[in-house]
Amino acid sequence: MKRVKNIQREKYNMPITIMLIAGIVITILLPLYMSVMIAIKVPTDMNNVLALPKQLRLMNFVDAWKMTEYPRKFFNTAFITVINLGITLISNSFVAYAITRNRKKSKFFEIMYYYFLSAMFIPFSVIMLPLVVQANTFHLDNVVGITFLYVIFGLPMNTFLYCGAVKGIPEALDEAAMIDGARPLQTFWYVIFPVLKPTTATVAILSFMWTWNDFTMPLVLLSEQSQQTLQLAQYVFKKQFSIDYNLAFASYLLVLLPVLVVYVFCQKWITNGVVAGAVK
């Protein structure tokens, strides 16, 4: 009887599952398909964006490459993303470790924990104008300066994530390392940090996507054209009364390409990290 009910339940669930999968596929693939179709068409062939192009024009990618100064803007974006990612993973995890292990012993670390926690609820728009003034005063309105600011602004959320992970690690590991003669920094690097791999993968994904795709902070801080990122370079296609959609979408795909390449080559570590973090 129970087996029959399970079979009937599967029959009812199958159409819903197929509809959900189809909806997800359409939601993800349809915008990408439209982007590709627009990017390889000529401006006169834009009556139906879903139709295949009557005349294939791959020169849109070449023109977009030149107009956005892609190599220079790619280097700026990659520099900000990679340097921010490396500093964030090491510094933020160590800060979270120090706070978590000393919250019960010191009032200072307790205050620091809630200080970082409260910073998560402050919208960027509130501090945007003061940030611009301070960045200009301290000469942080450049690629190196904005990289430093990304590390600072990512600290509250990343510290919150790492604190939760460190809290789940028994302090007996720290004590065993101390008995073996390890110093606090050695204990963190050789004992605690390897255990934090699932959380590190999650923080790395969030930090990479946020830094690479961010538009607001570079917009308000990077005024010189040579310092701009790939996201800011998309403004070049907007004219006074029109937009070059074909070149713009070709440029969007060029910006999207590095993210897809990173995902393809790092898919194993990304999937394992997220799944392990979810299970934990």
C-alpha positions in Angstrom: 0.0 0.0 0.0 2.8 2.4 0.9 4.6 1.5 -2.3 1.5 2.4 -4.4 1.2 5.7 -2.6 4.8 6.5 -3.4 4.4 5.7 -7.1 1.3 7.9 -7.3 3.1 10.7 -5.5 6.0 10.4 -8.0 3.5 10.6 -10.9 2.1 13.9 -9.5 5.5 15.3 -8.7 7.1 14.6 -12.1 5.1 17.2 -14.1 5.8 19.8 -11.5 9.5 18.9 -11.5 9.7 19.1 -15.3 7.9 22.5 -15.3 10.3 23.9 -12.7 13.4 22.6 -14.6 12.1 24.1 -17.8 11.4 27.4 -16.1 14.9 27.5 -14.7 16.5 26.6 -18.0 14.5 29.3 -19.9 15.2 31.9 -17.2 19.0 31.3 -17.4 19.5 30.4 -21.1 17.0 32.8 -22.8 18.8 36.0 -21.7 22.2 34.5 -22.7 20.8 33.5 -26.1 19.4 37.0 -26.7 22.7 38.5 -25.7 24.6 36.3 -28.2 22.1 37.0 -31.0 22.3 40.8 -30.5 26.1 40.7 -30.3 26.5 38.9 -33.7 24.0 41.0 -35.6 24.2 44.2 -37.6 22.2 47.2 -36.4 19.7 46.8 -39.3 18.9 43.3 -38.3 17.4 44.1 -34.9 13.7 43.7 -35.7 13.5 40.3 -34.0 16.2 39.8 -31.4 15.3 36.1 -31.0 15.8 35.3 -34.7 19.1 34.0 -36.1 21.2 36.7 -37.8 20.7 37.2 -41.5 24.3 38.5 -41.7 26.8 37.4 -39.2 29.0 40.2 -37.8 31.8 39.1 -35.5 33.5 42.5 -36.0 31.3 43.7 -33.1 33.6 41.9 -30.7 36.7 43.5 -32.3 35.1 46.9 -32.2 34.0 46.5 -28.6 37.5 45.3 -27.7 39.0 48.4 -29.1 36.4 50.9 -27.8 36.6 49.7 -24.2 40.4 49.3 -24.2 39.7 45.8 -23.1 43.3 44.7 -22.1 43.9 47.7 -19.9 40.5 47.5 -18.2 40.7 43.8 -17.8 44.1 44.2 -16.1 42.6 46.8 -13.7 39.6 44.5 -12.9 41.7 41.4 -12.5 44.3 43.2 -10.3 41.5 44.5 -8.0 39.8 41.1 -7.8 42.8 38.8 -7.3 44.6 41.0 -4.8 41.4 41.6 -2.9 40.7 37.9 -2.9 44.1 36.9 -1.5 44.2 39.5 1.2 40.6 38.9 2.2 40.9 35.1 2.7 44.0 35.4 4.9 43.3 38.5 6.9 39.5 38.1 7.4 39.8 34.5 8.5 42.6 35.4 11.0 40.5 38.3 12.4 37.5 36.0 12.8 39.7 33.4 14.5 41.1 36.0 17.0 37.7 37.4 17.8 36.0 34.0 18.2 38.7 32.5 20.5 38.9 35.7 22.7 35.3 36.9 22.9 34.8 35.2 26.3 38.2 36.4 27.6 38.2 40.0 26.5 35.6 42.7 26.3 37.5 44.3 23.5 37.0 41.4 21.1 33.3 41.2 22.1 32.9 44.8 21.1 34.8 44.3 17.9 32.5 41.4 17.0 29.3 43.5 17.4 31.1 46.4 15.7 31.7 44.3 12.5 28.2 42.9 12.8 26.6 46.3 12.9 28.6 47.5 9.9 26.7 44.9 7.8 23.5 46.9 8.1 24.9 50.2 6.8 24.0 50.8 3.2 26.8 51.9 0.9 24.7 54.8 -0.3 24.8 56.3 3.2 28.6 56.5 3.3 29.2 57.0 -0.4 29.8 60.8 -0.4 32.0 60.8 2.8 33.9 57.9 1.2 34.6 59.9 -1.9 35.9 62.8 0.1 38.2 60.7 2.2 39.4 58.7 -0.8 40.4 61.9 -2.5 42.1 63.2 0.6 44.2 60.0 1.2 44.7 59.4 -2.6 42.8 56.2 -2.6 40.9 57.0 -5.8 43.0 54.6 -7.9 43.3 50.8 -8.5 45.5 50.2 -5.5 43.3 52.3 -3.2 40.0 50.8 -4.2 41.5 47.3 -3.7 42.3 48.2 -0.1 38.7 49.6 0.3 37.2 46.3 -1.0 39.1 44.4 1.7 37.7 46.8 4.3 34.1 46.7 3.1 34.1 42.9 2.8 35.4 42.5 6.3 32.1 42.6 8.2 30.3 39.9 6.2 33.3 37.7 5.8 34.1 38.0 9.5 30.6 37.0 10.4 30.8 33.9 8.1 34.3 32.9 9.5 33.2 33.4 13.1 30.4 30.9 12.7 32.8 28.4 11.2 35.6 28.9 13.8 33.0 28.6 16.6 32.2 25.0 15.4 35.9 24.0 15.6 36.7 22.5 19.1 39.2 24.5 21.1 40.9 21.2 21.9 42.7 21.5 18.6 44.2 24.8 19.7 45.2 23.3 23.1 46.9 20.3 21.4 48.8 22.6 19.1 50.0 24.7 22.0 51.2 21.6 23.9 53.2 20.7 20.8 54.8 24.1 21.0 52.9 26.0 18.2 52.4 29.7 18.5 48.9 31.3 17.9 49.8 32.2 14.3 51.2 28.7 13.6 48.1 27.2 15.2 45.9 29.2 13.0 47.8 28.6 9.8 48.6 24.9 10.1 45.6 23.7 12.2 42.6 26.0 11.9 42.8 27.4 8.4 42.9 24.0 6.7 39.7 23.1 8.5 38.0 26.3 7.2 38.2 25.2 3.6 34.4 25.0 3.1 33.9 28.5 4.5 36.9 29.8 2.6 35.4 28.5 -0.7 32.1 30.3 0.1 33.9 33.6 1.0 36.1 33.3 -2.1 33.0 32.9 -4.4 31.2 35.8 -2.8 34.2 38.1 -2.8 35.1 37.2 -6.4 31.6 37.8 -7.8 31.1 41.0 -5.8 34.5 42.6 -6.8 34.4 41.6 -10.4 30.8 42.7 -11.0 30.7 45.8 -8.8 29.8 49.0 -10.5 29.0 51.5 -7.8 32.3 51.8 -6.0 34.5 52.2 -9.1 31.9 54.7 -10.5 32.3 57.1 -7.6 36.0 56.6 -6.9 37.8 55.9 -10.2 37.6 59.2 -12.2 40.6 58.7 -14.5 39.9 56.6 -17.6 43.1 54.6 -17.3 42.1 53.5 -13.8 38.6 52.3 -14.8 37.3 48.7 -14.7 35.5 46.7 -17.3 32.2 47.5 -15.8 32.7 51.3 -16.1 34.0 50.8 -19.7 30.4 49.9 -20.8 29.5 53.5 -20.6 31.4 54.1 -23.9 28.5 52.6 -25.9 25.9 55.1 -24.6 25.6 58.1 -26.8 23.5 61.2 -26.2 20.4 60.0 -28.0 21.1 56.3 -28.6 22.9 53.2 -27.5 25.0 50.8 -29.8 23.3 47.7 -28.6 25.2 45.3 -30.8 28.6 46.6 -29.6 27.4 46.8 -26.1 26.2 43.2 -25.9 29.4 42.0 -27.6 31.3 43.8 -24.8 29.0 42.3 -22.1 29.9 38.9 -23.4 33.6 39.7 -23.3 33.2 40.8 -19.6 31.2 37.6 -18.8 33.8 35.3 -20.5 36.5 35.4 -17.7 33.9 34.5 -15.1 32.8 31.5 -17.2 36.4 30.4 -17.7 37.1 30.7 -13.9 33.9 28.6 -13.2 34.8 25.9 -15.7 38.3 25.4 -14.4 37.4 25.8 -10.7 34.0 24.1 -10.8 35.2 21.1 -8.8 36.5 23.2 -5.9 33.6 25.6 -6.0 31.0 22.8 -5.9 32.8 20.8 -3.2 33.3 23.9 -1.0 29.7 25.0 -1.2 28.3 21.5 -0.6 30.7 20.9 2.3 29.8 24.2 3.8 26.1 23.5 3.5 26.4 20.0 5.1 28.5 21.4 7.9 
